Amino acid sequence: MSKGTAVITGAANGIGQAYAQRLAADGFDIAVADVVDATATRQLVEAEGRQFFSAIVDVTSPESTKKFASEVAAHMSPVAALVNNAGIYPWKSFEDTDYETWKKVISVNLDGAFLMSKAFVPVMKNNHFGRIVNVASTTFWLNAPEMTAYIASKGGVIGFTRALASEVGAFGINVNAIAPGLTNTKTMHGINEDIFEYLPKQQAIPRMIESQDIVGVVSFLCSTDSGFVTGQTIAADGGQIRI
Ligand code: NAI
């Protein structure tokens, strides 16, 4: 039996795709909002015997996110979870970060979580149930240069998580964040190969983090077992930082 639909942004690739596969294995139907085609994710979800829907959605667009919410309502089982995973992380010094870059990063990473929540909270309120998981990053607690826009956006995500939790808890909606450490994805390798050499050594569990290592946290936060956990940020980073 379906546990309802889990909506995941940016799940055509990387860690988001792994969240999709795990939540499908948990019994959720999956709806993916991404700016690129999500056929590979569809195959993983359907292999778990679950329904799949995806559309090309830019999470920075109020129209695009609203339209996606009505399409999901028309095609899928009731929405039970929303994972705001879509994110970008350009590697730039403060000096090289122009205002356009700043706005783009804040827009995808923070406005995206806001707009998707605007689109899906009303449905969750109607159902008196919902799980929202926002994706932060442990860079927020680290000495990590060349990431001003990114770290600011992820700090915003943590603040948004805390604040939204206070407003929707009475409607059966829990809002939490996962903060992954450096995780092995194609995009991250393309942006900075060097950190994979030294950063894992600083973790209590001193090896590279794979997406599969962290999906269990999102699984828990989307489950009924997390019923009394809200407004929290959980670091999934092999023990590099302590919150
Ligand atoms: P990725 O690049 O593999 O996947 C990101 C996905 O988001 C892509 O499929 C991309 O098409 C999509 N996307 C980008 N802009 C979008 C937009 N405007 N609307 C809809 N979709 C959009 O990235 P990765 O590495 O899997 O990261 C996923 C999330 O995890 C991001 O929020 C990132 O900040 C966060 N994170 C990643 C870490 C890592 O080491 N890989 C560490 C900590 C956090």
py3Dmol code that shows the C-alpha trace and the ligand (Angstrom):
import py3Dmol

protein = """\
ATOM      1  CA  MET A   1       0.000   0.000   0.000  1.00  0.00           C
ATOM      2  CA  SER A   2       1.201   3.504  -0.812  1.00  0.00           C
ATOM      3  CA  LYS A   3       2.238   5.816   2.023  1.00  0.00           C
ATOM      4  CA  GLY A   4       1.248   8.749  -0.189  1.00  0.00           C
ATOM      5  CA  THR A   5       3.452  10.837  -2.427  1.00  0.00           C
ATOM      6  CA  ALA A   6       6.852  12.209  -1.518  1.00  0.00           C
ATOM      7  CA  VAL A   7       7.715  15.272  -3.598  1.00  0.00           C
ATOM      8  CA  ILE A   8      11.461  15.741  -4.064  1.00  0.00           C
ATOM      9  CA  THR A   9      13.124  18.661  -5.807  1.00  0.00           C
ATOM     10  CA  GLY A  10      16.379  18.220  -7.706  1.00  0.00           C
ATOM     11  CA  ALA A  11      16.002  14.430  -7.655  1.00  0.00           C
ATOM     12  CA  ALA A  12      17.073  13.850 -11.272  1.00  0.00           C
ATOM     13  CA  ASN A  13      20.656  13.539 -10.007  1.00  0.00           C
ATOM     14  CA  GLY A  14      22.922  13.114  -7.036  1.00  0.00           C
ATOM     15  CA  ILE A  15      21.714  12.800  -3.465  1.00  0.00           C
ATOM     16  CA  GLY A  16      18.129  13.708  -4.421  1.00  0.00           C
ATOM     17  CA  GLN A  17      17.946  10.656  -6.656  1.00  0.00           C
ATOM     18  CA  ALA A  18      19.075   8.506  -3.731  1.00  0.00           C
ATOM     19  CA  TYR A  19      16.368  10.070  -1.509  1.00  0.00           C
ATOM     20  CA  ALA A  20      13.830   9.162  -4.223  1.00  0.00           C
ATOM     21  CA  GLN A  21      14.989   5.553  -4.386  1.00  0.00           C
ATOM     22  CA  ARG A  22      14.958   5.165  -0.589  1.00  0.00           C
ATOM     23  CA  LEU A  23      11.544   6.791  -0.105  1.00  0.00           C
ATOM     24  CA  ALA A  24      10.142   4.581  -2.893  1.00  0.00           C
ATOM     25  CA  ALA A  25      11.547   1.537  -1.074  1.00  0.00           C
ATOM     26  CA  ASP A  26       9.837   2.875   2.070  1.00  0.00           C
ATOM     27  CA  GLY A  27       6.482   2.805   0.221  1.00  0.00           C
ATOM     28  CA  PHE A  28       6.072   6.369  -1.050  1.00  0.00           C
ATOM     29  CA  ASP A  29       5.064   7.249  -4.593  1.00  0.00           C
ATOM     30  CA  ILE A  30       7.528   9.822  -5.903  1.00  0.00           C
ATOM     31  CA  ALA A  31       7.076  13.164  -7.681  1.00  0.00           C
ATOM     32  CA  VAL A  32      10.214  14.899  -8.897  1.00  0.00           C
ATOM     33  CA  ALA A  33      10.582  18.586  -9.708  1.00  0.00           C
ATOM     34  CA  ASP A  34      13.818  19.326 -11.540  1.00  0.00           C
ATOM     35  CA  VAL A  35      15.108  21.532 -14.339  1.00  0.00           C
ATOM     36  CA  VAL A  36      16.451  18.441 -16.133  1.00  0.00           C
ATOM     37  CA  ASP A  37      14.912  15.143 -17.237  1.00  0.00           C
ATOM     38  CA  ALA A  38      14.422  12.583 -14.451  1.00  0.00           C
ATOM     39  CA  THR A  39      14.111   9.361 -16.482  1.00  0.00           C
ATOM     40  CA  ALA A  40      16.917   7.625 -14.564  1.00  0.00           C
ATOM     41  CA  THR A  41      15.100   8.332 -11.294  1.00  0.00           C
ATOM     42  CA  ARG A  42      11.826   7.056 -12.770  1.00  0.00           C
ATOM     43  CA  GLN A  43      13.498   3.699 -13.466  1.00  0.00           C
ATOM     44  CA  LEU A  44      14.761   3.397  -9.884  1.00  0.00           C
ATOM     45  CA  VAL A  45      11.354   4.291  -8.411  1.00  0.00           C
ATOM     46  CA  GLU A  46       9.385   1.987 -10.711  1.00  0.00           C
ATOM     47  CA  ALA A  47      11.784  -0.856  -9.882  1.00  0.00           C
ATOM     48  CA  GLU A  48      10.538  -0.459  -6.292  1.00  0.00           C
ATOM     49  CA  GLY A  49       6.964  -0.894  -7.573  1.00  0.00           C
ATOM     50  CA  ARG A  50       5.885   2.686  -6.878  1.00  0.00           C
ATOM     51  CA  GLN A  51       4.167   5.363  -8.951  1.00  0.00           C
ATOM     52  CA  PHE A  52       6.335   8.107 -10.436  1.00  0.00           C
ATOM     53  CA  PHE A  53       5.632  11.551 -11.815  1.00  0.00           C
ATOM     54  CA  SER A  54       8.053  14.265 -12.852  1.00  0.00           C
ATOM     55  CA  ALA A  55       7.952  17.619 -14.556  1.00  0.00           C
ATOM     56  CA  ILE A  56      10.457  20.241 -15.577  1.00  0.00           C
ATOM     57  CA  VAL A  57      10.103  22.714 -12.733  1.00  0.00           C
ATOM     58  CA  ASP A  58      12.259  25.650 -11.769  1.00  0.00           C
ATOM     59  CA  VAL A  59      11.932  25.933  -7.993  1.00  0.00           C
ATOM     60  CA  THR A  60      12.629  29.666  -8.210  1.00  0.00           C
ATOM     61  CA  SER A  61       9.411  30.244 -10.144  1.00  0.00           C
ATOM     62  CA  PRO A  62       6.132  30.823  -8.257  1.00  0.00           C
ATOM     63  CA  GLU A  63       4.127  29.845 -11.375  1.00  0.00           C
ATOM     64  CA  SER A  64       6.147  26.708 -12.099  1.00  0.00           C
ATOM     65  CA  THR A  65       5.953  25.423  -8.495  1.00  0.00           C
ATOM     66  CA  LYS A  66       2.202  26.169  -8.219  1.00  0.00           C
ATOM     67  CA  LYS A  67       1.496  24.405 -11.539  1.00  0.00           C
ATOM     68  CA  PHE A  68       3.520  21.405 -10.367  1.00  0.00           C
ATOM     69  CA  ALA A  69       1.426  21.165  -7.187  1.00  0.00           C
ATOM     70  CA  SER A  70      -1.793  20.946  -9.224  1.00  0.00           C
ATOM     71  CA  GLU A  71      -0.273  18.356 -11.575  1.00  0.00           C
ATOM     72  CA  VAL A  72       0.831  16.228  -8.619  1.00  0.00           C
ATOM     73  CA  ALA A  73      -2.657  16.499  -7.097  1.00  0.00           C
ATOM     74  CA  ALA A  74      -4.175  15.340 -10.414  1.00  0.00           C
ATOM     75  CA  HIS A  75      -1.826  12.400 -11.058  1.00  0.00           C
ATOM     76  CA  MET A  76      -0.616  11.093  -7.730  1.00  0.00           C
ATOM     77  CA  SER A  77      -1.659   9.791  -4.304  1.00  0.00           C
ATOM     78  CA  PRO A  78      -2.026  12.498  -1.591  1.00  0.00           C
ATOM     79  CA  VAL A  79       1.196  14.337  -0.818  1.00  0.00           C
ATOM     80  CA  ALA A  80       2.647  13.183   2.502  1.00  0.00           C
ATOM     81  CA  ALA A  81       6.198  14.526   2.236  1.00  0.00           C
ATOM     82  CA  LEU A  82       8.206  17.279   0.585  1.00  0.00           C
ATOM     83  CA  VAL A  83      12.005  17.170   0.364  1.00  0.00           C
ATOM     84  CA  ASN A  84      13.498  20.508  -0.686  1.00  0.00           C
ATOM     85  CA  ASN A  85      16.775  19.187  -2.049  1.00  0.00           C
ATOM     86  CA  ALA A  86      17.416  21.215  -5.236  1.00  0.00           C
ATOM     87  CA  GLY A  87      20.529  23.273  -4.739  1.00  0.00           C
ATOM     88  CA  ILE A  88      23.530  24.830  -6.425  1.00  0.00           C
ATOM     89  CA  TYR A  89      26.970  25.449  -4.982  1.00  0.00           C
ATOM     90  CA  PRO A  90      29.243  27.580  -7.153  1.00  0.00           C
ATOM     91  CA  TRP A  91      32.752  27.840  -5.674  1.00  0.00           C
ATOM     92  CA  LYS A  92      33.702  31.528  -5.645  1.00  0.00           C
ATOM     93  CA  SER A  93      35.593  33.898  -3.430  1.00  0.00           C
ATOM     94  CA  PHE A  94      33.627  36.786  -1.945  1.00  0.00           C
ATOM     95  CA  GLU A  95      35.492  39.090  -4.324  1.00  0.00           C
ATOM     96  CA  ASP A  96      34.384  37.075  -7.370  1.00  0.00           C
ATOM     97  CA  THR A  97      30.795  36.684  -6.168  1.00  0.00           C
ATOM     98  CA  ASP A  98      28.803  39.254  -8.104  1.00  0.00           C
ATOM     99  CA  TYR A  99      25.277  40.198  -7.123  1.00  0.00           C
ATOM    100  CA  GLU A 100      23.776  38.012  -9.894  1.00  0.00           C
ATOM    101  CA  THR A 101      25.531  34.931  -8.500  1.00  0.00           C
ATOM    102  CA  TRP A 102      24.488  35.822  -4.957  1.00  0.00           C
ATOM    103  CA  LYS A 103      20.831  36.204  -5.998  1.00  0.00           C
ATOM    104  CA  LYS A 104      20.860  32.976  -8.033  1.00  0.00           C
ATOM    105  CA  VAL A 105      22.229  30.904  -5.129  1.00  0.00           C
ATOM    106  CA  ILE A 106      19.815  32.385  -2.588  1.00  0.00           C
ATOM    107  CA  SER A 107      17.000  31.962  -5.079  1.00  0.00           C
ATOM    108  CA  VAL A 108      17.516  28.246  -5.836  1.00  0.00           C
ATOM    109  CA  ASN A 109      18.605  27.165  -2.350  1.00  0.00           C
ATOM    110  CA  LEU A 110      16.327  29.288  -0.159  1.00  0.00           C
ATOM    111  CA  ASP A 111      13.505  30.810  -2.236  1.00  0.00           C
ATOM    112  CA  GLY A 112      13.036  27.348  -3.775  1.00  0.00           C
ATOM    113  CA  ALA A 113      12.262  25.820  -0.362  1.00  0.00           C
ATOM    114  CA  PHE A 114       9.888  28.711   0.381  1.00  0.00           C
ATOM    115  CA  LEU A 115       8.014  28.457  -2.922  1.00  0.00           C
ATOM    116  CA  MET A 116       7.684  24.666  -2.824  1.00  0.00           C
ATOM    117  CA  SER A 117       6.418  24.892   0.763  1.00  0.00           C
ATOM    118  CA  LYS A 118       3.920  27.584  -0.313  1.00  0.00           C
ATOM    119  CA  ALA A 119       2.731  25.224  -3.049  1.00  0.00           C
ATOM    120  CA  PHE A 120       2.383  22.083  -0.890  1.00  0.00           C
ATOM    121  CA  VAL A 121       1.604  23.183   2.687  1.00  0.00           C
ATOM    122  CA  PRO A 122      -2.084  23.898   1.846  1.00  0.00           C
ATOM    123  CA  VAL A 123      -2.540  20.273   0.681  1.00  0.00           C
ATOM    124  CA  MET A 124      -0.774  18.964   3.789  1.00  0.00           C
ATOM    125  CA  LYS A 125      -2.958  21.165   6.003  1.00  0.00           C
ATOM    126  CA  ASN A 126      -6.068  19.732   4.355  1.00  0.00           C
ATOM    127  CA  ASN A 127      -4.795  16.210   5.000  1.00  0.00           C
ATOM    128  CA  HIS A 128      -3.761  17.092   8.593  1.00  0.00           C
ATOM    129  CA  PHE A 129      -0.434  15.440   7.866  1.00  0.00           C
ATOM    130  CA  GLY A 130       2.866  16.357   6.286  1.00  0.00           C
ATOM    131  CA  ARG A 131       6.594  15.971   6.536  1.00  0.00           C
ATOM    132  CA  ILE A 132       8.860  18.671   5.108  1.00  0.00           C
ATOM    133  CA  VAL A 133      12.605  18.057   4.945  1.00  0.00           C
ATOM    134  CA  ASN A 134      14.837  20.925   3.879  1.00  0.00           C
ATOM    135  CA  VAL A 135      18.419  20.343   2.815  1.00  0.00           C
ATOM    136  CA  ALA A 136      21.034  22.434   4.609  1.00  0.00           C
ATOM    137  CA  SER A 137      24.789  21.735   4.697  1.00  0.00           C
ATOM    138  CA  THR A 138      27.428  21.280   7.377  1.00  0.00           C
ATOM    139  CA  THR A 139      29.418  24.077   5.725  1.00  0.00           C
ATOM    140  CA  PHE A 140      27.226  26.324   7.900  1.00  0.00           C
ATOM    141  CA  TRP A 141      29.308  25.235  10.934  1.00  0.00           C
ATOM    142  CA  LEU A 142      32.676  24.978   9.155  1.00  0.00           C
ATOM    143  CA  ASN A 143      35.525  27.255   8.242  1.00  0.00           C
ATOM    144  CA  ALA A 144      34.761  26.957   4.519  1.00  0.00           C
ATOM    145  CA  PRO A 145      36.027  29.830   2.382  1.00  0.00           C
ATOM    146  CA  GLU A 146      34.734  30.701  -1.098  1.00  0.00           C
ATOM    147  CA  MET A 147      31.134  29.872  -0.256  1.00  0.00           C
ATOM    148  CA  THR A 148      29.592  33.096   1.061  1.00  0.00           C
ATOM    149  CA  ALA A 149      26.375  32.918  -0.968  1.00  0.00           C
ATOM    150  CA  TYR A 150      26.019  29.182  -0.423  1.00  0.00           C
ATOM    151  CA  ILE A 151      26.557  29.240   3.340  1.00  0.00           C
ATOM    152  CA  ALA A 152      24.255  32.249   3.676  1.00  0.00           C
ATOM    153  CA  SER A 153      21.564  30.367   1.744  1.00  0.00           C
ATOM    154  CA  LYS A 154      21.932  27.254   3.892  1.00  0.00           C
ATOM    155  CA  GLY A 155      21.810  29.349   7.077  1.00  0.00           C
ATOM    156  CA  GLY A 156      18.567  30.730   5.668  1.00  0.00           C
ATOM    157  CA  VAL A 157      17.300  27.191   5.122  1.00  0.00           C
ATOM    158  CA  ILE A 158      17.946  26.349   8.788  1.00  0.00           C
ATOM    159  CA  GLY A 159      16.142  29.521   9.903  1.00  0.00           C
ATOM    160  CA  PHE A 160      13.229  28.834   7.557  1.00  0.00           C
ATOM    161  CA  THR A 161      12.983  25.277   8.913  1.00  0.00           C
ATOM    162  CA  ARG A 162      12.761  26.488  12.505  1.00  0.00           C
ATOM    163  CA  ALA A 163      10.265  29.244  11.741  1.00  0.00           C
ATOM    164  CA  LEU A 164       7.943  27.227   9.504  1.00  0.00           C
ATOM    165  CA  ALA A 165       7.857  24.381  12.059  1.00  0.00           C
ATOM    166  CA  SER A 166       6.279  26.788  14.558  1.00  0.00           C
ATOM    167  CA  GLU A 167       3.469  27.691  12.180  1.00  0.00           C
ATOM    168  CA  VAL A 168       2.393  24.284  10.916  1.00  0.00           C
ATOM    169  CA  GLY A 169       2.912  21.935  13.871  1.00  0.00           C
ATOM    170  CA  ALA A 170      -0.736  22.230  14.925  1.00  0.00           C
ATOM    171  CA  PHE A 171      -1.756  20.877  11.501  1.00  0.00           C
ATOM    172  CA  GLY A 172       0.241  17.654  11.788  1.00  0.00           C
ATOM    173  CA  ILE A 173       3.068  18.998   9.652  1.00  0.00           C
ATOM    174  CA  ASN A 174       6.656  18.561  10.814  1.00  0.00           C
ATOM    175  CA  VAL A 175       9.507  20.562   9.309  1.00  0.00           C
ATOM    176  CA  ASN A 176      13.119  19.502   9.740  1.00  0.00           C
ATOM    177  CA  ALA A 177      16.419  19.805   7.915  1.00  0.00           C
ATOM    178  CA  ILE A 178      19.199  17.408   7.043  1.00  0.00           C
ATOM    179  CA  ALA A 179      22.701  18.856   6.856  1.00  0.00           C
ATOM    180  CA  PRO A 180      24.884  16.525   4.780  1.00  0.00           C
ATOM    181  CA  GLY A 181      28.640  16.642   4.939  1.00  0.00           C
ATOM    182  CA  LEU A 182      30.733  16.472   1.763  1.00  0.00           C
ATOM    183  CA  THR A 183      29.010  13.772  -0.285  1.00  0.00           C
ATOM    184  CA  ASN A 184      30.223  11.933  -3.355  1.00  0.00           C
ATOM    185  CA  THR A 185      28.193  13.334  -6.282  1.00  0.00           C
ATOM    186  CA  LYS A 186      29.170  14.065  -9.873  1.00  0.00           C
ATOM    187  CA  THR A 187      28.414  17.780  -9.485  1.00  0.00           C
ATOM    188  CA  MET A 188      30.546  18.120  -6.365  1.00  0.00           C
ATOM    189  CA  HIS A 189      33.486  16.383  -8.075  1.00  0.00           C
ATOM    190  CA  GLY A 190      33.104  18.754 -11.031  1.00  0.00           C
ATOM    191  CA  ILE A 191      33.249  21.773  -8.741  1.00  0.00           C
ATOM    192  CA  ASN A 192      36.012  20.852  -6.303  1.00  0.00           C
ATOM    193  CA  GLU A 193      37.966  17.609  -6.582  1.00  0.00           C
ATOM    194  CA  ASP A 194      40.630  18.588  -4.029  1.00  0.00           C
ATOM    195  CA  ILE A 195      38.410  18.573  -0.932  1.00  0.00           C
ATOM    196  CA  PHE A 196      37.706  14.860  -1.386  1.00  0.00           C
ATOM    197  CA  GLU A 197      41.379  14.329  -0.509  1.00  0.00           C
ATOM    198  CA  TYR A 198      41.455  16.052   2.873  1.00  0.00           C
ATOM    199  CA  LEU A 199      37.932  16.605   4.190  1.00  0.00           C
ATOM    200  CA  PRO A 200      36.848  12.978   4.870  1.00  0.00           C
ATOM    201  CA  LYS A 201      39.947  12.588   7.071  1.00  0.00           C
ATOM    202  CA  GLN A 202      38.481  15.188   9.452  1.00  0.00           C
ATOM    203  CA  GLN A 203      35.379  13.092  10.095  1.00  0.00           C
ATOM    204  CA  ALA A 204      34.967  10.746  13.068  1.00  0.00           C
ATOM    205  CA  ILE A 205      34.116   8.146  10.409  1.00  0.00           C
ATOM    206  CA  PRO A 206      37.053   8.941   8.135  1.00  0.00           C
ATOM    207  CA  ARG A 207      35.844   7.919   4.696  1.00  0.00           C
ATOM    208  CA  MET A 208      34.019   9.568   1.813  1.00  0.00           C
ATOM    209  CA  ILE A 209      30.256   9.927   2.354  1.00  0.00           C
ATOM    210  CA  GLU A 210      28.071   8.234  -0.261  1.00  0.00           C
ATOM    211  CA  SER A 211      24.450   9.283  -0.830  1.00  0.00           C
ATOM    212  CA  GLN A 212      23.321   5.906   0.507  1.00  0.00           C
ATOM    213  CA  ASP A 213      24.997   6.728   3.843  1.00  0.00           C
ATOM    214  CA  ILE A 214      22.609   9.601   4.524  1.00  0.00           C
ATOM    215  CA  VAL A 215      19.257   8.627   2.978  1.00  0.00           C
ATOM    216  CA  GLY A 216      18.146   6.936   6.205  1.00  0.00           C
ATOM    217  CA  VAL A 217      17.930  10.342   7.906  1.00  0.00           C
ATOM    218  CA  VAL A 218      15.444  11.592   5.304  1.00  0.00           C
ATOM    219  CA  SER A 219      13.584   8.283   5.530  1.00  0.00           C
ATOM    220  CA  PHE A 220      13.166   8.792   9.289  1.00  0.00           C
ATOM    221  CA  LEU A 221      12.156  12.453   8.940  1.00  0.00           C
ATOM    222  CA  CYS A 222       9.485  11.513   6.368  1.00  0.00           C
ATOM    223  CA  SER A 223       8.127   8.673   8.505  1.00  0.00           C
ATOM    224  CA  THR A 224       5.476   8.620  11.219  1.00  0.00           C
ATOM    225  CA  ASP A 225       8.273   7.700  13.677  1.00  0.00           C
ATOM    226  CA  SER A 226       9.471  11.329  13.558  1.00  0.00           C
ATOM    227  CA  GLY A 227       6.064  12.537  14.772  1.00  0.00           C
ATOM    228  CA  PHE A 228       7.481  14.541  17.674  1.00  0.00           C
ATOM    229  CA  VAL A 229      10.626  15.839  15.961  1.00  0.00           C
ATOM    230  CA  THR A 230      10.232  19.255  14.361  1.00  0.00           C
ATOM    231  CA  GLY A 231      12.232  22.415  13.780  1.00  0.00           C
ATOM    232  CA  GLN A 232      15.463  20.397  14.001  1.00  0.00           C
ATOM    233  CA  THR A 233      18.551  20.125  11.838  1.00  0.00           C
ATOM    234  CA  ILE A 234      20.290  16.754  11.777  1.00  0.00           C
ATOM    235  CA  ALA A 235      23.884  16.590  10.591  1.00  0.00           C
ATOM    236  CA  ALA A 236      24.706  13.536   8.469  1.00  0.00           C
ATOM    237  CA  ASP A 237      28.423  14.000   8.025  1.00  0.00           C
ATOM    238  CA  GLY A 238      30.307  11.126   9.609  1.00  0.00           C
ATOM    239  CA  GLY A 239      30.786  13.197  12.744  1.00  0.00           C
ATOM    240  CA  GLN A 240      32.808  16.121  11.452  1.00  0.00           C
ATOM    241  CA  ILE A 241      30.780  18.793  13.220  1.00  0.00           C
ATOM    242  CA  ARG A 242      28.771  18.817  16.458  1.00  0.00           C
ATOM    243  CA  ILE A 243      25.585  20.909  16.650  1.00  0.00           C
TER     244      ILE A 243
END
"""
ligand_1 = """\
44
NAI
P 23.368 17.688 -7.845
O 23.878 18.779 -8.685
O 23.804 16.290 -8.104
O 21.778 17.700 -7.828
C 21.068 18.899 -7.707
C 19.828 18.829 -8.571
O 19.104 20.065 -8.431
C 20.130 18.649 -10.087
O 19.385 17.562 -10.608
C 19.717 19.991 -10.691
O 19.243 19.861 -12.030
C 18.615 20.427 -9.723
N 18.357 21.866 -9.781
C 19.270 22.886 -9.849
N 18.639 24.062 -9.936
C 17.303 23.806 -9.915
C 16.142 24.628 -9.997
N 16.221 25.963 -10.109
N 14.924 24.013 -9.951
C 14.821 22.667 -9.846
N 15.897 21.853 -9.773
C 17.115 22.411 -9.823
O 23.719 18.118 -6.319
P 23.980 17.235 -5.018
O 25.431 17.205 -4.763
O 23.202 15.973 -5.098
O 23.325 18.180 -3.887
C 21.946 18.092 -3.574
C 21.637 19.008 -2.379
O 22.436 18.625 -1.259
C 21.909 20.487 -2.619
O 20.923 21.258 -1.946
C 23.256 20.691 -1.971
O 23.456 22.015 -1.561
C 23.140 19.750 -0.781
N 24.423 19.329 -0.248
C 25.293 18.625 -1.039
C 26.515 18.223 -0.537
C 27.504 17.458 -1.361
O 28.656 17.314 -0.891
N 27.151 16.926 -2.513
C 26.900 18.553 0.860
C 25.892 19.279 1.599
C 24.703 19.649 1.049
"""
view = py3Dmol.view(width=600, height=400)
view.addModel(protein, "pdb")
view.setStyle({"model": 0}, {"cartoon": {"style": "trace"}})
view.addModel(ligand_1, "xyz")
view.setStyle({"model": 1}, {"stick": {}})
view.zoomTo()
view.show()
